[in-house]
Structures are given as structure tokens and as C-alpha cells.
Amino acid sequence: MVRHFILALTVSLYSLLGWASTAFEATVDRNKVSEGDTVILTVRYAANVFSDSPNFRPLTQDFRIVNQQRKSSFQFINGKSENWTVWTLSLSPKRKGKLQIPPLKFEGEVTKPIWIEVAEMSQRIQNQQDDVFFDTQVDVSKAYVQGQILYTEKLFFAVPLDNGQLNELAVDEAVVTPLGEIKQYNTRVNGRNFNVYERQFAIFPQTSGEMVIPGPRYTGEISNGPWRPGRPISLGHPPKKIEVLPKPSSYPNAPWIPAKNFSVSANWQGDPQQIKIGDPITLTINIEAKGLSSAQIPAVAIPELDGFKYYPDQAQTQDQDTASGLISSRKQSIAVVATKPGQFRLPEIRIPWWNTQTNRVEYATIDAQALTVETKASPAQRTQNSTEAIQAPLAVNAQKALLPPETVRENEWSPWMLSTLLFAILWLATILYIVWQRDRKSTLVTAESTAADTSKPLKALKKACRENQPDMARHALLNWANTTLPHAPYGRLTDICKDLNDKALISAIQELDYTLYSATGNSAWQGEYLWQLVNQYKPMAQSSQNQDNGLKPLYPTS
């Protein structure tokens, strides 16, 4: 009886928790539609609802409710219950323009408003008389190299189709990124009902000149019912041609960033006015771009400051598909470590980018930041610490003097205990010496083999750089790093830069990486400078051994 009561109480508590954490939200499948199209509105409430429903009457001001369905679900996973109810509505806009799906209310919860942009149906679609036809659109007729082109293709069909297949989109000299899943909805053309399959892509041309986007092709059958064979159909559509403009000559000598919008922000984890020597403080740089992939967002170079060292972490990137294209972000964290006290100023950081909507250079900026590194402890403070350290053993000795003589003698070490300890120390020292000698010989052998392993990649890199071949240089540089640097294996050039202590070499490798990404710049790359820097480079471990085979003090006494 008690067991059943506890079980019932537990289920009731989980049910109450589910209701306490209710959420009410609304989403749509598309924010941009044409006249006659339907919009799928999904309304979700985080609890089971068996009879009641939200008031959808406010929707009828600008939309016709074509269809409405409800579905309730429940699941119990890992001791947690989750239940929800989903209403799915097909809405048909009543007019053109910017329409609002108003906030919906239910059980004290309110959804956020949603805006729908309804455009006039194109004349070419209105003129269609076929049962099955294609329509394609691009958002621009001219684009900049590596800038985004939004390409949409739609398949309209007023008859049932079976065994259909759409071709995959491939564009020469361009990066093609699908945006979301294939959308399916209904529309009306000349009084007839059509089903629509819609695909959308973000296309990034890699070379200037004329770019041809091949037209879509559909193969399948028009259904004649379940008992009769279908009628084969093969349908195509003309290609789209886009003029791709080169990078403007007025653009600064910096990474090329063509975007609709580009913003940067920075924040410090810790107080930049109270930095302590040797203690890291984290600078986080967040970049968000519209009409750009995260792979195109460059790393932000932090100005060098005498008295500071930078240790960048692996950047976090993200790409989000939207109706207007890609929205990308990059989060870059850098550990900043001060090596000497004083007042410092991190200069303003300006990142140039090209606004593809206004056709001009703009700058995203990080404001200058004052930095204060606290000085070392004052002489009076050090004297106080020393006095406390001296007084501590005196206090122990005073307490020991108050103990009875027998207790004092019990705590003192006898001669045989001292001799045993001395023997153990000598024995341990002998073992450590043998191990050190063996490791020393192993290190010498490893150094000789490493030198031999490094020579081949160096020769290959020298050849690639002097012949100005960036692809060959990248391959040879990775091989050199994997046989020379401490944190091998390396798969990307950006990974190599993290383990280098030469600013000029890092900059040269970043230039090579940018050249490889930018198809327009390969022919202009000159590799001699990179080869000279690599040939003269000494890894941190090797250079420190050549100096004094010791470590620099963590807190230098200047």
C-alpha cells in the first residue's frame, strides 16, 4: 500500500513539474511567401491538452485557416517526464505586404509575434498552363567573389507524381551550401491548386567573371492510380547567369570579407584593471556575420604588447540556415598573461569588411582597453610575511618546551631512524641517476633521428616555396611541423600557428592559408619569405636548450 502511494506521489510530482515548466511557442516554415502560397504555423504547448485549444481567431484578420490539426505526446526518459501538444495550421495570406501572426494566448502563456512577407506572384508563374513546371530565383544579378548568392528553385505540380528524383545542384568554381530541408506547401495559380517542392541554396563563387547556375531537372512519373502504370515525365529548366565582380581595388590590404552585415564584440573574464603577474585573464571575441560562412571569418589578430603573452584557444564556429541565407558566428578566446607590472593600453582593433548591399568598405571595431598590472608585494609586506614565517617555528618550539620530557623524547628521531632515512635517500638517488643517463642517451638518439626526419620536408618546402606553389607548400609545411613541433599531428595550418613563437612566421603561414582559400590569389603568392622564416626557425624547446638549458624565472626581478 505504501509502495503504491509513493509511486502515485512521484508521478504526481513529475506531472506538476511538467506543468510548472510549461512553454508556449509558435514557429512558421517560411517568412517569405508569394500570393496564393500557404504558410505552415506550428504552435507547441509543453503539456497534454485533451479538449481545450488556444484562441486562433486573431489569425483570421490577415490569414485564412485552410487546415488545422492537433497532436498530443508523452514520454518518460531517465526519470523525467515530458508531455506536449502541437497544433499545426495551414494559413493562406489574404493580401500582399508585411503581415503579422499576432501573439497567441493560452493558459496564461503568450507566444511572440511573427512577421510574414507576402510578395506578388511573378508573372512567369501566372502565365504557366502546364500541370508540372519549375521556377528559379536569385536574389542578385551581380555578386562579389566569395560573396553569398541566394538561389531558390521550386517545382510546381497539379497532378500526383511518383518515383520522382531531383538532380543535385553543382556549380563550377563555387561553394554550394543547402539551406535547411526541402519545403513542401500548397499554392494557387490561375485558380488551380498546386503542390510545391522548394529547395534553397547559398552559393559562394570563388572566381570572378560569369557564373552559370545549372537549371534543375526532374525525372519521375505522373500517377495514373494504384492499378495502372504511370506516365514518364522528364522536366528541365534554363540556367541562371550571374556576373561575379572581383575584389575592389579600394579594399584595404586585409582578409577579404564580403557580407551583408559584420559585427564584432569583446569582453573580459576578469577585471582588466586588476591583472596579476602570471595569472591569466581571458579575452573573448565574438563575431557575427550575415551572408558569410563561418569558414570565411578570419581570426582576429591581437596587437602585441610588451609585457604580455597571448595563448589563443580553439575557436568555436557556427552556421545557421535562414530564409535570407547563412548567419555565421565565431567565438575566439585568448588567455592573456602579464609578465611585468604597470599601466598599459591595448589599441583599438579595426576589421575592414565589404558591405555587399551598399558596395563600400566598413569597419567593425573593438574599442581600446586600458590594462593595469598590479605591482609586486611592497618591502613592508614582504617583511611581515617573513616575520610570520619565523614566528611559526618559534611557536612550535615553545609548545614543545611545555611538553613533559618523556613526550619530547618520543617525538625526537633516534640514530637508527636517521641512518635508515639516509640509506633510502641514497638508494633513490642512484636509481634516478641511472634513469637520467638512459633518458639522456635516448634523447640524443631521438634528436639525431628527428634531424634526419626533418630534412626531407624542408627540402620539399624549399622547392615548393621557390617555385611559388602554395598547395605543395602547405603539404610540405604540415610534414615539417609533424616532425619538428611538439604537439603533432597537425592537420591544418592554423593548428601549426598555435605552437610557434615567431610572429613573422605565424603571419606568413596565415598568408599562405588565406591564399589557398582565396582562389583569386594563388597566382600572386610568393613563397621565398616563408621558406627563409622556416629555415631560420628554432622551436621553443631547442632555443631554450641552446641558451642555458634552464627555465626563465616566472616572475623576473627587473
C-alpha positions as CSV (number, residue, x, y, z in Angstrom):
1,M,0.0,0.0,0.0
2,V,2.8,2.4,1.0
3,R,4.7,1.5,-2.2
4,H,1.7,2.3,-4.4
5,F,1.2,5.6,-2.5
6,I,4.9,6.6,-3.1
7,L,4.7,5.7,-6.8
8,A,1.5,7.8,-7.2
9,L,3.0,10.7,-5.3
10,T,6.2,10.5,-7.5
11,V,4.1,10.6,-10.8
12,S,2.0,13.5,-9.5
13,L,5.2,15.5,-8.6
14,Y,6.6,14.9,-12.1
15,S,3.3,15.9,-13.6
16,L,3.3,19.1,-11.5
17,L,6.9,19.8,-12.5
18,G,6.0,19.4,-16.2
19,W,3.2,21.9,-15.8
20,A,5.4,24.3,-13.8
21,S,7.9,24.4,-16.6
22,T,5.4,24.9,-19.4
23,A,6.4,26.7,-22.6
24,F,4.1,28.1,-25.3
25,E,5.8,28.9,-28.7
26,A,4.9,29.4,-32.3
27,T,7.0,28.9,-35.4
28,V,6.5,29.0,-39.2
29,D,8.1,27.1,-42.0
30,R,8.8,30.2,-44.1
31,N,8.9,34.0,-43.5
32,K,8.8,35.0,-47.2
33,V,6.0,33.7,-49.5
34,S,4.1,34.6,-52.7
35,E,0.5,35.3,-53.2
36,G,-1.5,32.1,-53.1
37,D,1.1,30.2,-51.0
38,T,0.3,28.6,-47.7
39,V,2.3,29.1,-44.5
40,I,2.6,26.2,-42.0
41,L,2.2,27.6,-38.5
42,T,3.2,25.2,-35.7
43,V,2.1,26.0,-32.1
44,R,3.6,24.0,-29.3
45,Y,2.5,23.8,-25.6
46,A,4.6,21.8,-23.2
47,A,1.7,19.8,-21.6
48,N,-1.0,17.5,-22.7
49,V,-4.3,19.2,-23.7
50,F,-7.2,16.9,-24.4
51,S,-10.1,19.3,-25.2
52,D,-9.2,22.9,-25.0
53,S,-7.1,24.9,-27.5
54,P,-5.7,28.4,-28.0
55,N,-7.8,31.1,-29.5
56,F,-6.8,31.2,-33.2
57,R,-9.4,33.8,-34.1
58,P,-6.9,36.7,-34.2
59,L,-5.2,34.9,-37.2
60,T,-8.3,35.4,-39.4
61,Q,-7.6,39.2,-39.7
62,D,-4.8,38.6,-42.3
63,F,-5.0,34.8,-43.0
64,R,-7.4,32.1,-43.9
65,I,-7.1,29.0,-41.9
66,V,-7.1,26.3,-44.6
67,N,-6.4,23.3,-42.3
68,Q,-5.9,22.6,-38.6
69,Q,-4.6,19.5,-36.7
70,R,-3.7,18.7,-33.1
71,K,-1.4,16.0,-31.7
72,S,-0.6,15.2,-28.1
73,S,2.5,13.2,-27.0
74,F,4.1,11.9,-23.7
75,Q,7.4,10.4,-22.9
76,F,9.2,9.3,-19.7
77,I,13.1,9.2,-20.1
78,N,15.7,8.9,-17.4
79,G,13.3,9.5,-14.6
80,K,11.9,12.7,-16.3
81,S,8.5,13.1,-17.8
82,E,7.8,15.3,-20.9
83,N,4.5,15.9,-22.5
84,W,3.3,18.4,-25.1
85,T,0.6,19.3,-27.5
86,V,1.2,20.6,-31.0
87,W,-1.3,22.4,-33.2
88,T,-0.5,22.6,-37.0
89,L,-2.3,25.2,-39.1
90,S,-2.1,25.9,-42.8
91,L,-2.6,29.6,-43.4
92,S,-3.3,31.4,-46.6
93,P,-2.4,35.1,-46.7
94,K,-5.3,37.4,-47.6
95,R,-3.2,40.2,-49.1
96,K,0.3,41.3,-50.1
97,G,2.7,43.1,-47.9
98,K,4.1,42.5,-44.4
99,L,1.6,40.6,-42.3
100,Q,1.8,39.7,-38.7
101,I,0.9,36.4,-37.0
102,P,-0.2,38.1,-33.7
103,P,0.7,36.8,-30.2
104,L,-1.5,33.8,-29.2
105,K,-2.6,33.3,-25.6
106,F,-3.2,30.0,-23.8
107,E,-3.2,29.1,-20.1
108,G,-1.5,32.3,-19.1
109,E,1.3,31.9,-21.7
110,V,1.8,34.2,-24.7
111,T,3.7,33.5,-28.0
112,K,5.9,36.0,-29.7
113,P,4.6,37.8,-32.9
114,I,5.8,36.5,-36.2
115,W,6.1,38.6,-39.4
116,I,5.4,37.2,-42.8
117,E,6.4,39.0,-46.0
118,V,3.9,38.3,-48.9
119,A,5.2,39.2,-52.4
120,E,3.3,39.4,-55.6
121,M,3.4,36.1,-57.6
122,S,5.7,36.5,-60.6
123,Q,4.2,37.0,-64.0
124,R,6.1,34.0,-65.4
125,I,4.3,31.7,-62.8
126,Q,0.9,33.3,-63.5
127,N,1.4,32.6,-67.2
128,Q,2.0,28.9,-66.7
129,Q,-0.5,26.5,-68.1
130,D,1.3,23.2,-67.5
131,D,0.5,20.7,-64.8
132,V,4.2,20.5,-63.8
133,F,6.7,23.2,-64.1
134,F,9.8,24.7,-62.5
135,D,10.6,28.3,-61.3
136,T,14.0,29.5,-60.1
137,Q,15.1,32.8,-58.5
138,V,18.3,34.5,-57.4
139,D,18.4,37.4,-55.0
140,V,21.0,39.4,-57.0
141,S,22.1,39.7,-60.6
142,K,25.6,40.7,-59.7
143,A,27.7,39.4,-56.8
144,Y,31.3,39.8,-55.5
145,V,33.7,37.0,-55.5
146,Q,33.2,34.8,-52.3
147,G,30.0,36.7,-51.6
148,Q,26.7,35.0,-51.0
149,I,24.1,34.4,-53.8
150,L,20.7,33.1,-52.6
151,Y,19.3,30.7,-55.1
152,T,15.8,29.2,-54.8
153,E,14.2,26.6,-57.1
154,K,10.6,25.5,-56.9
155,L,8.8,22.5,-58.5
156,F,5.0,23.1,-59.0
157,F,2.7,20.2,-59.8
158,A,-1.0,20.0,-60.0
159,V,-1.1,16.2,-60.7
160,P,0.2,13.4,-58.4
161,L,3.8,12.4,-59.0
162,D,5.5,9.1,-58.3
163,N,9.1,7.9,-58.3
164,G,10.4,11.4,-58.6
165,Q,14.0,12.5,-58.5
166,L,15.6,16.0,-58.5
167,N,19.2,16.5,-59.6
168,E,21.8,17.6,-57.2
169,L,23.0,21.2,-57.6
170,A,26.6,21.7,-58.5
171,V,28.2,24.9,-59.7
172,D,31.7,25.2,-61.2
173,E,34.2,27.3,-59.3
174,A,31.7,27.8,-56.4
175,V,30.9,26.5,-52.9
176,V,27.2,25.4,-52.7
177,T,25.6,25.2,-49.3
178,P,22.0,23.8,-48.9
179,L,19.8,25.9,-46.6
180,G,17.6,23.7,-44.5
181,E,15.4,20.8,-45.7
182,I,13.2,20.7,-48.7
183,K,10.0,22.6,-48.0
184,Q,6.6,21.4,-49.2
185,Y,3.4,23.5,-49.3
186,N,0.4,24.4,-51.4
187,T,-0.4,27.4,-53.6
188,R,-3.0,28.6,-56.1
189,V,-2.0,29.6,-59.7
190,N,-4.8,30.8,-62.0
191,G,-7.4,29.3,-59.8
192,R,-5.8,25.9,-59.7
193,N,-4.3,24.2,-56.6
194,F,-0.6,23.2,-56.9
195,N,1.8,21.4,-54.6
196,V,5.2,22.9,-54.4
197,Y,8.6,21.5,-53.5
198,E,11.1,24.2,-52.7
199,R,14.9,24.0,-52.3
200,Q,17.2,26.9,-51.3
201,F,21.0,27.2,-51.5
202,A,23.7,29.7,-50.6
203,I,26.2,29.9,-53.4
204,F,29.7,31.4,-52.9
205,P,31.6,32.0,-56.2
206,Q,35.3,31.5,-55.9
207,T,36.4,33.3,-59.2
208,S,35.3,36.5,-60.9
209,G,33.6,36.5,-64.3
210,E,30.4,35.0,-65.5
211,M,29.0,32.2,-63.3
212,V,26.4,29.7,-64.6
213,I,24.0,28.1,-62.2
214,P,22.6,24.9,-64.0
215,G,18.9,24.7,-64.2
216,P,17.1,22.0,-62.1
217,R,15.9,18.7,-63.7
218,Y,13.1,16.4,-62.5
219,T,12.5,12.8,-63.7
220,G,9.6,10.6,-62.5
221,E,6.1,9.5,-63.4
222,I,2.6,11.1,-63.4
223,S,0.5,8.8,-61.4
224,N,-2.5,7.0,-63.1
225,G,-3.8,5.4,-59.9
226,P,-2.7,2.3,-58.0
227,W,-3.5,-0.2,-60.7
228,R,-2.2,1.5,-63.9
229,P,1.4,2.3,-64.8
230,G,2.4,5.9,-64.5
231,R,3.3,8.2,-67.4
232,P,7.0,9.0,-67.5
233,I,8.0,12.7,-67.2
234,S,11.3,14.5,-67.6
235,L,11.3,18.2,-67.0
236,G,14.2,20.8,-67.1
237,H,14.6,24.5,-66.7
238,P,17.1,27.1,-68.2
239,P,20.2,28.0,-66.2
240,K,20.8,31.3,-64.4
241,K,23.8,33.5,-65.2
242,I,25.4,35.8,-62.6
243,E,28.1,38.4,-63.1
244,V,30.7,37.9,-60.4
245,L,32.8,41.0,-59.6
246,P,36.4,40.8,-58.3
247,K,37.5,42.2,-55.0
248,P,37.6,46.1,-55.4
249,S,41.0,47.7,-55.7
250,S,40.0,50.1,-53.0
251,Y,39.7,47.4,-50.4
252,P,42.5,47.5,-47.8
253,N,45.3,45.0,-47.5
254,A,43.4,42.7,-45.2
255,P,41.4,39.4,-45.4
256,W,38.5,39.8,-47.9
257,I,35.1,39.8,-46.1
258,P,32.1,40.3,-48.4
259,A,29.0,40.2,-46.2
260,K,25.5,41.8,-45.7
261,N,26.4,42.6,-42.1
262,F,29.5,42.0,-39.9
263,S,29.8,42.9,-36.2
264,V,32.4,42.2,-33.5
265,S,32.3,42.5,-29.7
266,A,34.8,41.7,-27.0
267,N,34.5,41.0,-23.3
268,W,37.0,40.2,-20.5
269,Q,36.6,37.4,-18.0
270,G,38.1,39.2,-15.0
271,D,38.9,42.8,-14.3
272,P,41.4,44.2,-16.8
273,Q,42.2,46.9,-14.2
274,Q,43.4,44.4,-11.6
275,I,45.6,41.9,-13.5
276,K,48.2,40.0,-11.5
277,I,51.5,38.9,-13.0
278,G,51.4,35.3,-14.1
279,D,47.6,34.9,-13.7
280,P,45.8,34.5,-17.0
281,I,42.8,36.7,-17.8
282,T,40.6,35.7,-20.7
283,L,39.6,38.0,-23.6
284,T,36.7,36.6,-25.6
285,I,36.0,38.0,-29.1
286,N,32.6,37.3,-30.7
287,I,32.0,37.8,-34.4
288,E,28.6,37.5,-36.2
289,A,28.2,37.8,-40.0
290,K,25.2,37.6,-42.4
291,G,25.7,36.3,-45.9
292,L,29.0,34.7,-44.9
293,S,30.1,31.2,-43.8
294,S,32.0,30.7,-40.6
295,A,34.9,29.4,-42.6
296,Q,35.3,32.8,-44.2
297,I,35.5,34.7,-40.8
298,P,39.2,35.3,-40.2
299,A,40.9,35.1,-36.8
300,V,41.3,38.5,-35.1
301,A,44.9,39.5,-34.6
302,I,45.5,41.0,-31.2
303,P,48.2,43.8,-31.2
304,E,51.4,42.7,-29.5
305,L,52.1,44.4,-26.1
306,D,55.5,44.4,-24.4
307,G,54.8,42.8,-21.0
308,F,52.1,40.4,-22.2
309,K,51.8,36.9,-23.7
310,Y,48.8,35.6,-25.6
311,Y,47.6,32.0,-25.6
312,P,44.7,31.5,-28.1
313,D,42.2,28.7,-27.6
314,Q,40.5,26.7,-30.3
315,A,37.9,28.9,-31.9
316,Q,34.2,27.9,-31.8
317,T,32.2,28.5,-35.1
318,Q,28.6,28.0,-36.0
319,D,26.5,28.4,-39.2
320,Q,22.7,28.9,-39.1
321,D,20.4,28.5,-42.1
322,T,17.8,31.2,-42.5
323,A,15.4,32.3,-45.3
324,S,17.8,35.1,-46.2
325,G,20.9,32.9,-46.2
326,L,23.7,32.0,-43.8
327,I,24.2,33.6,-40.4
328,S,27.6,32.6,-39.0
329,S,29.5,33.2,-35.8
330,R,33.0,32.8,-34.5
331,K,33.9,32.8,-30.8
332,Q,37.6,33.3,-30.1
333,S,39.1,33.1,-26.6
334,I,42.6,34.2,-25.8
335,A,44.3,33.8,-22.4
336,V,46.3,37.0,-21.7
337,V,49.2,36.7,-19.2
338,A,51.1,39.7,-17.9
339,T,54.8,39.4,-17.3
340,K,55.6,42.8,-15.7
341,P,53.7,45.4,-13.8
342,G,52.5,48.8,-15.0
343,Q,49.8,50.7,-16.9
344,F,49.2,49.5,-20.5
345,R,46.8,50.2,-23.3
346,L,45.5,47.7,-25.8
347,P,44.9,49.7,-29.0
348,E,41.7,49.8,-30.9
349,I,41.2,46.8,-33.3
350,R,39.6,47.7,-36.7
351,I,38.5,44.9,-39.0
352,P,37.6,46.0,-42.6
353,W,34.7,44.3,-44.4
354,W,32.9,44.9,-47.6
355,N,29.2,45.7,-47.4
356,T,27.6,43.9,-50.3
357,Q,24.4,45.8,-50.0
358,T,25.9,49.3,-50.0
359,N,29.1,48.4,-52.1
360,R,31.5,50.1,-49.8
361,V,34.2,49.3,-47.1
362,E,33.1,49.4,-43.5
363,Y,34.9,48.7,-40.3
364,A,34.0,46.5,-37.3
365,T,35.8,47.8,-34.2
366,I,36.9,46.7,-30.8
367,D,37.4,49.7,-28.5
368,A,40.8,50.3,-26.9
369,Q,41.2,48.9,-23.4
370,A,43.3,50.2,-20.5
371,L,45.1,47.4,-18.6
372,T,46.6,47.7,-15.1
373,V,49.0,45.1,-13.9
374,E,49.5,45.1,-10.1
375,T,53.0,45.5,-8.8
376,K,54.7,43.0,-6.6
377,A,54.4,43.0,-2.8
378,S,55.9,46.0,-1.0
379,P,59.0,45.6,1.2
380,A,56.9,46.1,4.3
381,Q,54.5,43.4,3.2
382,R,57.4,41.0,2.5
383,T,58.9,41.8,5.9
384,Q,55.6,41.0,7.6
385,N,55.4,37.7,5.7
386,S,59.0,36.8,6.7
387,T,58.2,37.7,10.4
388,E,55.2,35.4,10.3
389,A,57.2,32.6,8.8
390,I,59.9,33.0,11.5
391,Q,57.4,33.2,14.3
392,A,55.6,30.0,13.2
393,P,58.5,27.6,14.1
394,L,59.2,29.6,17.3
395,A,55.6,28.9,18.4
396,V,56.0,25.2,17.7
397,N,59.2,25.1,19.7
398,A,57.6,26.9,22.6
399,Q,54.7,24.4,22.7
400,K,57.3,21.6,22.5
401,A,59.1,23.0,25.6
402,L,55.9,22.9,27.6
403,L,55.5,19.1,27.0
404,P,56.7,16.5,29.6
405,P,60.3,15.2,28.9
406,E,59.0,11.8,28.0
407,T,56.8,13.2,25.3
408,V,59.6,15.2,23.8
409,R,61.9,12.2,23.6
410,E,59.2,10.2,21.9
411,N,59.0,12.8,19.1
412,E,62.8,13.0,18.6
413,W,64.4,10.8,15.9
414,S,66.7,8.0,17.0
415,P,70.1,7.4,15.3
416,W,68.9,4.2,13.6
417,M,65.9,6.1,12.1
418,L,68.2,8.7,10.7
419,S,70.5,6.1,9.2
420,T,67.6,4.3,7.6
421,L,66.3,7.5,6.0
422,L,69.8,8.4,4.7
423,F,70.1,4.9,3.1
424,A,66.7,5.3,1.4
425,I,67.7,8.7,0.0
426,L,71.0,7.4,-1.4
427,W,69.2,4.4,-2.9
428,L,66.6,6.6,-4.6
429,A,69.3,9.0,-5.9
430,T,71.1,6.0,-7.5
431,I,68.0,4.9,-9.3
432,L,67.2,8.4,-10.5
433,Y,70.8,8.8,-11.9
434,I,70.5,5.5,-13.9
435,V,67.2,6.6,-15.3
436,W,68.6,10.0,-16.2
437,Q,71.5,8.5,-18.0
438,R,69.3,6.2,-20.0
439,D,66.9,9.0,-21.0
440,R,69.8,11.2,-21.9
441,K,71.1,8.6,-24.4
442,S,67.6,8.1,-25.7
443,T,67.2,11.9,-26.2
444,L,70.4,12.1,-28.2
445,V,69.3,9.2,-30.5
446,T,65.9,10.8,-30.9
447,A,67.4,14.1,-31.7
448,E,69.6,12.5,-34.4
449,S,66.6,10.7,-36.0
450,T,64.5,13.8,-35.8
451,A,67.1,15.8,-37.6
452,A,67.1,13.2,-40.4
453,D,63.3,13.1,-40.5
454,T,63.1,16.9,-40.8
455,S,65.5,17.2,-43.7
456,K,63.1,15.7,-46.3
457,P,60.1,18.0,-45.5
458,L,62.5,21.0,-45.5
459,K,63.8,20.1,-49.0
460,A,60.2,19.7,-50.2
461,L,59.2,23.0,-48.6
462,K,62.2,24.8,-50.1
463,K,61.3,23.6,-53.6
464,A,57.6,24.5,-53.2
465,C,58.3,28.0,-51.9
466,R,60.9,28.8,-54.5
467,E,58.5,27.6,-57.3
468,N,55.6,29.6,-55.7
469,Q,53.4,26.5,-55.4
470,P,51.0,27.2,-52.4
471,D,49.4,23.7,-52.4
472,M,52.8,21.9,-52.4
473,A,54.0,24.3,-49.7
474,R,51.0,23.5,-47.5
475,H,51.7,19.8,-47.7
476,A,55.4,20.2,-47.0
477,L,54.8,22.6,-44.2
478,L,52.4,20.1,-42.5
479,N,55.1,17.4,-42.9
480,W,57.7,19.7,-41.4
481,A,55.5,20.6,-38.4
482,N,54.7,16.9,-37.7
483,T,58.4,16.0,-37.5
484,T,59.5,19.2,-35.7
485,L,56.9,20.7,-33.4
486,P,55.8,19.2,-30.1
487,H,52.1,18.7,-30.5
488,A,51.9,16.6,-33.7
489,P,50.0,15.5,-35.6
490,Y,48.8,18.7,-37.3
491,G,46.0,18.7,-39.9
492,R,45.6,22.4,-40.6
493,L,47.9,25.4,-41.0
494,T,46.0,27.2,-38.2
495,D,46.9,24.4,-35.8
496,I,50.6,24.9,-36.5
497,C,50.5,28.6,-35.7
498,K,49.4,27.8,-32.1
499,D,52.8,26.1,-31.4
500,L,55.0,28.8,-32.9
501,N,56.9,31.5,-31.1
502,D,57.8,33.6,-34.2
503,K,55.3,36.3,-35.0
504,A,56.6,36.8,-38.6
505,L,56.4,33.1,-39.3
506,I,52.8,32.9,-38.0
507,S,51.9,35.8,-40.2
508,A,53.5,34.2,-43.3
509,I,51.6,30.9,-42.7
510,Q,48.3,32.8,-42.2
511,E,49.0,34.5,-45.6
512,L,49.6,31.1,-47.2
513,D,46.3,29.8,-45.6
514,Y,44.4,32.8,-46.9
515,T,45.9,32.4,-50.4
516,L,44.9,28.8,-50.5
517,Y,41.3,29.7,-49.5
518,S,41.1,32.6,-52.0
519,A,41.1,31.1,-55.5
520,T,41.9,34.5,-56.9
521,G,45.2,34.9,-55.1
522,N,47.1,31.7,-55.8
523,S,49.0,33.1,-58.8
524,A,50.3,36.0,-56.8
525,W,51.7,34.1,-53.9
526,Q,55.5,34.4,-53.3
527,G,57.0,31.7,-51.1
528,E,60.6,32.8,-50.7
529,Y,59.8,34.8,-47.5
530,L,58.1,31.8,-45.9
531,W,61.0,29.5,-46.7
532,Q,63.5,31.8,-45.2
533,L,61.5,32.1,-41.9
534,V,61.0,28.3,-41.6
535,N,64.7,27.6,-42.4
536,Q,65.8,30.0,-39.6
537,Y,63.1,28.9,-37.1
538,K,64.1,27.2,-33.9
539,P,61.4,25.5,-31.8
540,M,61.0,26.8,-28.2
541,A,62.4,23.7,-26.6
542,Q,65.5,23.8,-28.8
543,S,66.2,27.5,-28.4
544,S,65.9,27.3,-24.6
545,Q,68.5,24.4,-24.5
546,N,70.9,26.4,-26.6
547,Q,70.7,29.4,-24.2
548,D,71.3,28.0,-20.8
549,N,69.5,24.6,-20.6
550,G,67.3,26.2,-17.9
551,L,63.9,27.9,-17.4
552,K,63.4,31.6,-17.3
553,P,62.0,32.8,-13.9
554,L,58.2,33.1,-13.8
555,Y,58.5,36.5,-12.0
556,P,61.6,38.2,-13.4
557,T,63.4,40.5,-11.0
558,S,64.0,43.6,-13.1
